[in-house]
Amino acid sequence: MAGDLQALVGGMLVDGSGGPPLANSVILIDGDRISAIGQVGTLAVPADAEVIPTWGLTVLPGLWDLDVRLSRLGHGDPVHWDETYLPLAERVVMPAAAQQLLRAGVTSARDIGSPLEAALSVRDRINAQRIPGPTLYISGPTLEKDPPARAHDYRWSVHGPEEARQKAERLARAGVDLLVVAGASEFSDAELMAIAAVSHDTGVRWHAEVRHDADVAAALAAGATGLLDFGTDLSPVLPQAAQTGLETRAARNEPVAWTAGVSALTNYEWLRQNPGPLDDVRWREGLPPIIADDVRASLTDIAALNAFETPALRRAVVGPRLRSARAAGARLLVGSQAGLPAHLQPRATWQEIEALVLDGGLTTAEAIRAATLEAAILMGAEHENGSVSPGKFADIIAVRGDALRHIERLQDVEIVLRHGLRYR
C-alpha cells in the first residue's frame, strides 16, 4: 500500500528522459513518491522495504495516452452503442475502460469526447482512489458543427460566435482540462476567436481535432495549442499552409503537439487479417458479460465495419504524413484513440507507440519519451510525473524483455504502480 517502503530491484531502467538505460537498477519508493534511484550493490535497500524483483524486465515511467475515448469500448456499431450503452458511461463503461488502461501500463490519460458529467465524475473518483484508473485529464464533449442528434451528449453543436463562447465557457467553468474543437475549418473566424478568447481568459487550452488537412492551418491561425487525429485526407505530404503553421510555431520554440491516432488504422488492418486478439480476455475486465459479448459480436466481421473511411488508402500514407508533420516541427506524442471500433483499451496505447517508431521514424527512446516525459510537459505535470526521478510520483511500470530494442514489448506489462499503489 502507499505509505509503505517499496524497492524495485534488478531491472533495466529507462527513466523517460531519453538518457542511457541503467542496468541492475534499484528504485526506492516511500509512500506515493520515488525517494532514491541507484544500482544493486551501491544503493542499499532498507530492511523493512517490500522488495519487488524486476530482473529481466525493462522498468520505465507509467505511459501516457493523450487521446482515449473512455465512453466507448471498441464496439463496431456506434449508433447501437450510443443508444444502448452511453447511458451506462459513468457507472459501468468508463470505469471499466479506465481500469483496463491502467492495467495495460497507462498511468496518465486524456479523455476526449465523453459526456461532461460522466467524465467529471470518473476523473474525480479516480483522484479520490474510489475506482482504479490513470490520472485523468478530460475535455468533456467536443465542439463542432452539426453533429448527429444521437451524439448530443458528447458532441456539442456550435452555431455562431455567441454560442461558441457560451459552450466553451460552460465547459471551462465545469472544470475540464482542455477544450477540443472538431473540424476547425468548418468554423467561422469569429467562432474560433470566441473559443480562443475563452481559452485565454480561463487558462484552459484548446486543441483541434483534425478531420481534413484544412483544419490544421485554420486551427493554428486561431491559436490552437495542439492537434488531435490525422483526418481522412490522402495526401502523403501536408499542404503548404499546414506546414507553414507548424514551422512558425516551431521557430518560436512553441512546437505544436500532435497526437495523430494512426494505430486505429493499423489495428483495423491487423484484425482484418487475424481477428485472434479479439479473444484476449483482458479487454473484458470490469465489464458485465452482456456488454462484453455485445462488443465481441459487433466485431465478428471486421472487414464489414464502416467506421473507417478508405482505411487501406489512409493506411498507405500514414508514414509519409507523420514524417511530413515532424519535418515541419510538430511534436509527435502518443494519443491512440483507444475505444474506436475494434481499438480495444488494453492494446491501443502500445500500438500507437509502435506506429511512431515503425511509421513515424522515431527511435524507441524517442517514442518512450513521447509517451512519458513529453506528454507530462504538455500537460504541465513534468514536475510530478513523466519520468522515474526522485521526488516524483511513483508511476512506474515494468515490461517483459528489452523495450529499447523491441518497442512491442510494451504490450507485455508485468508490473504497474500508480502513486505507489500496485495494480498489477
C-alpha positions as CSV (number, residue, x, y, z in Angstrom):
1,M,0.0,0.0,0.0
2,A,1.0,3.6,-0.5
3,G,2.7,4.8,2.7
4,D,4.9,1.7,2.9
5,L,8.5,1.4,1.7
6,Q,9.0,-0.4,-1.6
7,A,12.0,-1.3,-3.7
8,L,12.0,-2.3,-7.3
9,V,15.2,-4.3,-7.7
10,G,17.2,-5.6,-10.7
11,G,15.6,-4.3,-13.9
12,M,17.0,-2.2,-16.7
13,L,15.7,1.3,-16.0
14,V,14.6,3.6,-18.9
15,D,13.8,6.7,-17.0
16,G,11.9,8.6,-19.7
17,S,14.3,11.4,-20.1
18,G,16.0,10.0,-23.2
19,G,19.3,9.2,-21.4
20,P,21.1,5.9,-21.3
21,P,19.4,2.9,-19.6
22,L,20.5,1.9,-16.1
23,A,21.2,-1.8,-15.6
24,N,20.6,-3.6,-12.3
25,S,18.5,-0.7,-11.1
26,V,17.2,-0.1,-7.7
27,I,14.2,2.3,-7.2
28,L,13.2,3.1,-3.7
29,I,9.6,4.3,-3.1
30,D,8.3,5.9,0.1
31,G,4.6,6.2,0.1
32,D,3.5,7.6,-3.3
33,R,6.8,9.1,-4.2
34,I,10.2,7.9,-5.5
35,S,12.8,8.5,-2.9
36,A,16.0,7.3,-4.5
37,I,17.5,5.6,-7.6
38,G,20.7,3.6,-7.8
39,Q,22.1,0.2,-8.6
40,V,22.4,-3.1,-7.0
41,G,25.5,-3.0,-4.8
42,T,25.6,0.8,-4.5
43,L,22.1,1.7,-3.2
44,A,21.1,-0.1,0.0
45,V,17.5,-1.4,0.2
46,P,16.0,-0.7,3.7
47,A,15.4,-3.8,5.7
48,D,11.7,-3.0,6.1
49,A,11.0,-2.3,2.4
50,E,8.9,-4.7,0.3
51,V,11.2,-5.9,-2.5
52,I,9.6,-6.2,-5.9
53,P,12.0,-8.1,-8.2
54,T,12.4,-6.7,-11.7
55,W,15.2,-8.9,-13.0
56,G,14.8,-9.4,-16.8
57,L,12.3,-6.6,-17.1
58,T,12.5,-3.1,-18.6
59,V,11.4,-0.6,-15.9
60,L,10.1,2.8,-17.2
61,P,7.7,5.5,-16.3
62,G,4.0,4.8,-16.5
63,L,2.8,5.5,-20.0
64,W,0.6,8.5,-21.0
65,D,-2.1,8.3,-23.7
66,L,-3.3,11.7,-24.7
67,D,-6.4,10.6,-26.7
68,V,-8.5,7.9,-25.2
69,R,-12.3,7.5,-25.6
70,L,-13.3,6.1,-22.3
71,S,-17.1,6.2,-23.0
72,R,-16.5,3.8,-25.9
73,L,-15.2,0.3,-25.8
74,G,-14.4,-0.6,-29.4
75,H,-17.9,-1.6,-30.4
76,G,-18.3,-1.9,-34.1
77,D,-21.7,-0.1,-34.3
78,P,-21.5,3.4,-32.9
79,V,-25.3,4.1,-33.3
80,H,-26.2,1.0,-31.4
81,W,-23.6,1.8,-28.8
82,D,-24.9,5.3,-28.2
83,E,-28.5,4.1,-27.9
84,T,-27.8,1.2,-25.6
85,Y,-24.7,1.8,-23.6
86,L,-24.0,5.6,-23.4
87,P,-26.4,5.9,-20.5
88,L,-24.1,3.5,-18.6
89,A,-21.0,5.5,-19.3
90,E,-20.5,6.9,-15.8
91,R,-21.3,3.8,-13.8
92,V,-20.0,1.0,-15.9
93,V,-18.3,1.8,-19.2
94,M,-15.8,4.5,-18.3
95,P,-14.7,2.8,-15.0
96,A,-14.1,-0.4,-16.9
97,A,-12.1,1.3,-19.7
98,A,-10.1,3.2,-17.1
99,Q,-9.2,0.1,-15.2
100,Q,-8.2,-1.7,-18.5
101,L,-5.9,1.2,-19.4
102,L,-4.2,1.2,-16.0
103,R,-3.5,-2.5,-16.1
104,A,-2.0,-2.1,-19.5
105,G,0.5,0.4,-18.1
106,V,-1.2,3.7,-18.8
107,T,-0.9,5.7,-15.6
108,S,-2.0,9.0,-17.1
109,A,-4.5,9.7,-19.8
110,R,-6.5,12.4,-21.5
111,D,-10.1,11.5,-22.2
112,I,-11.7,13.1,-25.3
113,G,-15.3,13.5,-26.2
114,S,-17.2,11.9,-23.3
115,P,-20.4,13.2,-21.7
116,L,-19.4,16.0,-19.4
117,E,-20.9,14.9,-16.1
118,A,-19.7,11.3,-16.6
119,A,-16.1,12.5,-17.4
120,L,-16.0,14.8,-14.3
121,S,-17.3,12.0,-12.1
122,V,-14.9,9.4,-13.3
123,R,-11.9,11.7,-13.0
124,D,-12.8,12.7,-9.5
125,R,-13.4,9.2,-8.3
126,I,-10.0,8.1,-9.7
127,N,-8.4,11.0,-7.9
128,A,-10.1,10.0,-4.7
129,Q,-8.9,6.4,-5.2
130,R,-12.5,5.2,-5.2
131,I,-12.0,3.4,-8.5
132,P,-8.8,2.3,-10.3
133,G,-7.6,4.2,-13.3
134,P,-5.0,6.5,-14.8
135,T,-4.6,10.1,-13.6
136,L,-7.2,11.6,-15.8
137,Y,-7.4,14.8,-17.8
138,I,-10.7,15.5,-19.6
139,S,-12.1,17.5,-22.4
140,G,-15.8,16.7,-22.0
141,P,-17.8,17.0,-25.2
142,T,-16.1,18.2,-28.4
143,L,-17.3,21.4,-30.0
144,E,-18.3,21.0,-33.7
145,K,-20.6,21.9,-36.5
146,D,-23.8,19.8,-37.0
147,P,-23.0,16.6,-35.1
148,P,-25.6,13.8,-35.3
149,A,-28.6,14.3,-33.0
150,R,-27.9,11.0,-31.2
151,A,-24.5,12.3,-30.1
152,H,-25.6,15.4,-28.4
153,D,-24.3,14.3,-25.0
154,Y,-20.7,14.2,-26.1
155,R,-20.6,16.3,-29.3
156,W,-21.9,19.8,-28.8
157,S,-23.0,21.8,-31.8
158,V,-21.9,25.4,-32.3
159,H,-23.8,27.9,-34.5
160,G,-22.4,31.4,-34.2
161,P,-19.8,33.2,-32.1
162,E,-22.1,33.7,-29.1
163,E,-23.0,30.0,-28.8
164,A,-19.3,29.2,-29.3
165,R,-18.4,31.4,-26.4
166,Q,-21.2,30.1,-24.1
167,K,-20.5,26.5,-24.6
168,A,-16.7,26.9,-24.3
169,E,-17.3,28.8,-21.0
170,R,-19.7,26.2,-19.8
171,L,-17.0,23.5,-20.3
172,A,-14.2,25.6,-18.8
173,R,-16.2,26.6,-15.7
174,A,-17.2,22.9,-15.2
175,G,-13.5,22.1,-14.7
176,V,-12.4,20.4,-17.9
177,D,-8.6,20.3,-18.6
178,L,-8.8,21.3,-22.3
179,L,-11.3,22.3,-24.9
180,V,-11.5,20.4,-28.2
181,V,-12.8,21.8,-31.5
182,A,-13.5,19.2,-34.2
183,G,-13.2,20.3,-37.8
184,A,-11.8,23.8,-37.3
185,S,-12.0,24.8,-41.0
186,E,-15.8,24.5,-40.8
187,F,-16.0,27.2,-38.2
188,S,-16.1,30.9,-38.9
189,D,-13.1,33.0,-37.9
190,A,-15.4,34.7,-35.3
191,E,-16.5,31.4,-33.8
192,L,-12.9,30.2,-33.4
193,M,-11.9,33.6,-32.0
194,A,-14.7,33.3,-29.4
195,I,-13.4,29.9,-28.3
196,A,-9.8,31.2,-28.2
197,A,-10.9,34.1,-26.1
198,V,-12.5,31.8,-23.5
199,S,-9.3,29.7,-23.6
200,H,-7.2,32.8,-22.9
201,D,-9.5,34.1,-20.2
202,T,-9.8,30.9,-18.3
203,G,-6.4,29.4,-18.9
204,V,-8.0,26.2,-20.3
205,R,-6.0,25.5,-23.5
206,W,-7.8,24.3,-26.7
207,H,-6.8,21.7,-29.2
208,A,-8.2,20.9,-32.6
209,E,-9.4,17.5,-33.8
210,V,-8.3,17.3,-37.4
211,R,-10.8,15.9,-39.9
212,H,-9.3,17.4,-43.0
213,D,-5.9,18.9,-43.8
214,A,-7.5,22.4,-44.0
215,D,-8.3,22.1,-40.3
216,V,-4.6,22.4,-39.4
217,A,-3.9,25.9,-40.8
218,A,-7.3,27.1,-39.6
219,A,-6.7,25.9,-36.0
220,L,-3.2,27.2,-35.7
221,A,-4.1,30.6,-37.1
222,A,-6.7,30.8,-34.4
223,G,-4.3,29.9,-31.6
224,A,-4.9,26.1,-31.0
225,T,-2.1,24.7,-28.8
226,G,-2.4,21.1,-30.1
227,L,-3.8,18.8,-32.7
228,L,-5.6,15.5,-32.4
229,D,-6.1,12.9,-35.2
230,F,-4.8,12.9,-38.7
231,G,-8.1,13.3,-40.6
232,T,-9.2,11.4,-43.7
233,D,-7.3,13.2,-46.5
234,L,-4.9,11.1,-48.6
235,S,-2.0,13.4,-49.5
236,P,1.3,12.0,-48.3
237,V,2.5,15.5,-47.6
238,L,0.7,18.1,-45.6
239,P,-0.4,21.2,-47.5
240,Q,1.9,24.2,-47.5
241,A,-0.4,26.2,-45.2
242,A,-0.3,23.5,-42.6
243,Q,3.4,23.1,-42.9
244,T,3.9,26.9,-42.6
245,G,1.7,27.0,-39.4
246,L,3.7,24.2,-37.8
247,E,7.1,25.7,-38.9
248,T,6.1,29.1,-37.5
249,R,5.3,27.7,-34.1
250,A,8.5,25.6,-34.0
251,A,10.5,28.7,-34.9
252,R,9.0,30.5,-31.9
253,N,10.1,27.5,-29.8
254,E,6.5,26.6,-29.3
255,P,6.2,23.3,-31.3
256,V,2.7,22.0,-31.8
257,A,1.9,18.8,-30.0
258,W,0.1,16.4,-32.4
259,T,-1.4,13.1,-31.3
260,A,-2.1,11.5,-34.7
261,G,-4.1,8.4,-33.6
262,V,-2.8,6.4,-36.5
263,S,-2.8,3.0,-34.7
264,A,-6.6,2.7,-35.1
265,L,-6.0,2.1,-38.9
266,T,-3.1,-0.3,-38.3
267,N,-5.1,-2.2,-35.8
268,Y,-8.0,-2.5,-38.2
269,E,-5.7,-3.9,-40.9
270,W,-4.2,-6.4,-38.5
271,L,-7.5,-7.6,-37.2
272,R,-9.0,-7.9,-40.6
273,Q,-6.3,-10.4,-41.4
274,N,-6.1,-12.1,-38.0
275,P,-9.0,-11.4,-35.5
276,G,-7.5,-13.7,-32.9
277,P,-6.5,-10.8,-30.5
278,L,-10.2,-10.0,-30.1
279,D,-10.5,-13.2,-28.0
280,D,-7.9,-11.8,-25.5
281,V,-9.8,-11.7,-22.1
282,R,-8.0,-8.6,-20.9
283,W,-10.5,-6.2,-22.6
284,R,-13.4,-7.9,-20.8
285,E,-12.0,-6.9,-17.4
286,G,-14.6,-5.0,-15.4
287,L,-17.4,-5.4,-17.9
288,P,-20.7,-7.2,-17.4
289,P,-20.6,-10.2,-19.7
290,I,-23.6,-9.0,-21.6
291,I,-21.8,-5.8,-22.7
292,A,-18.5,-7.7,-23.5
293,D,-20.4,-10.2,-25.6
294,D,-22.2,-7.5,-27.5
295,V,-18.9,-5.8,-28.2
296,R,-17.4,-9.0,-29.5
297,A,-20.4,-9.8,-31.6
298,S,-20.2,-6.4,-33.2
299,L,-16.7,-7.2,-34.4
300,T,-17.5,-10.6,-35.9
301,D,-16.8,-9.4,-39.5
302,I,-14.0,-6.8,-39.2
303,A,-13.9,-6.2,-42.9
304,A,-17.5,-5.1,-42.9
305,L,-17.0,-2.3,-40.4
306,N,-17.8,1.1,-42.0
307,A,-16.2,3.1,-39.2
308,F,-13.1,4.0,-41.1
309,E,-13.3,5.9,-44.3
310,T,-11.0,4.5,-47.0
311,P,-8.8,2.7,-44.4
312,A,-6.4,1.0,-46.9
313,L,-5.7,4.2,-48.7
314,R,-5.2,6.2,-45.5
315,R,-3.0,3.5,-44.0
316,A,-0.7,3.7,-47.1
317,V,0.1,7.4,-46.4
318,V,0.4,7.2,-42.6
319,G,4.2,7.1,-42.7
320,P,4.8,9.9,-45.1
321,R,2.3,12.1,-43.3
322,L,3.8,11.5,-39.9
323,R,7.3,12.4,-41.3
324,S,5.9,15.4,-43.0
325,A,4.4,16.7,-39.8
326,R,7.6,16.0,-37.9
327,A,9.8,17.7,-40.5
328,A,7.6,20.8,-40.2
329,G,8.2,20.9,-36.5
330,A,5.3,19.1,-34.9
331,R,6.0,17.3,-31.7
332,L,4.5,13.8,-32.2
333,L,3.0,12.5,-29.0
334,V,1.0,9.4,-28.1
335,G,-2.7,9.5,-28.5
336,S,-4.2,6.2,-29.6
337,Q,-7.9,7.0,-29.8
338,A,-8.5,3.8,-27.7
339,G,-12.2,3.0,-27.8
340,L,-12.8,3.5,-31.5
341,P,-14.3,0.5,-33.3
342,A,-12.1,-2.6,-32.7
343,H,-9.4,-0.5,-31.0
344,L,-9.5,-2.1,-27.6
345,Q,-8.2,-0.3,-24.5
346,P,-5.5,-2.9,-23.4
347,R,-4.0,-2.9,-26.9
348,A,-4.3,0.6,-28.2
349,T,-1.5,2.6,-26.5
350,W,1.4,0.3,-27.2
351,Q,0.2,0.0,-30.8
352,E,0.3,3.8,-31.1
353,I,3.8,4.0,-29.7
354,E,4.9,1.2,-32.1
355,A,3.4,3.2,-35.0
356,L,5.5,6.3,-34.1
357,V,8.6,4.0,-34.4
358,L,7.7,2.0,-37.5
359,D,5.9,4.7,-39.4
360,G,6.9,8.0,-37.9
361,G,10.7,7.3,-37.8
362,L,11.1,7.9,-34.0
363,T,13.7,5.9,-32.2
364,T,12.5,3.6,-29.5
365,A,14.0,6.0,-26.9
366,E,12.2,9.0,-28.6
367,A,8.9,7.1,-28.6
368,I,9.2,6.2,-25.0
369,R,9.9,9.8,-24.1
370,A,7.0,10.9,-26.2
371,A,4.8,8.5,-24.2
372,T,6.1,9.7,-20.9
373,L,8.0,12.9,-20.2
374,E,7.0,14.9,-23.3
375,A,3.3,14.2,-22.5
376,A,3.7,15.3,-18.9
377,I,5.4,18.5,-20.1
378,L,2.4,19.2,-22.4
379,M,0.0,18.8,-19.6
380,G,2.1,20.9,-17.2
381,A,2.8,17.8,-14.9
382,E,6.5,17.3,-15.6
383,H,7.5,18.3,-12.0
384,E,5.3,15.5,-10.6
385,N,5.2,12.9,-13.3
386,G,6.6,11.7,-16.7
387,S,10.0,10.3,-15.6
388,V,11.4,8.0,-13.0
389,S,13.1,10.6,-10.8
390,P,13.4,11.2,-7.0
391,G,10.6,13.3,-5.7
392,K,8.1,12.5,-8.4
393,F,5.1,10.3,-8.1
394,A,5.8,6.6,-8.2
395,D,4.1,5.9,-11.5
396,I,6.2,3.1,-12.8
397,I,5.7,0.0,-15.0
398,A,7.9,-2.9,-15.9
399,V,7.6,-5.0,-19.1
400,R,9.0,-8.3,-20.1
401,G,12.1,-8.1,-22.3
402,D,14.1,-5.2,-23.8
403,A,11.7,-2.4,-24.8
404,L,14.5,-0.3,-26.1
405,R,15.3,-2.9,-28.7
406,H,11.8,-4.2,-29.3
407,I,9.2,-1.5,-28.7
408,E,6.4,-4.0,-29.0
409,R,7.5,-5.4,-25.6
410,L,5.3,-2.6,-24.1
411,Q,2.4,-5.0,-24.6
412,D,3.8,-7.4,-22.0
413,V,3.3,-5.4,-18.8
414,E,4.2,-7.3,-15.7
415,I,4.1,-4.6,-13.0
416,V,2.0,-1.4,-12.7
417,L,2.3,1.2,-9.9
418,R,0.4,4.4,-9.8
419,H,1.2,6.8,-7.0
420,G,2.9,3.9,-5.2
421,L,-0.1,1.6,-5.3
422,R,0.4,-1.6,-7.2
423,Y,-2.3,-2.5,-9.7
424,R,-0.5,-5.3,-11.5
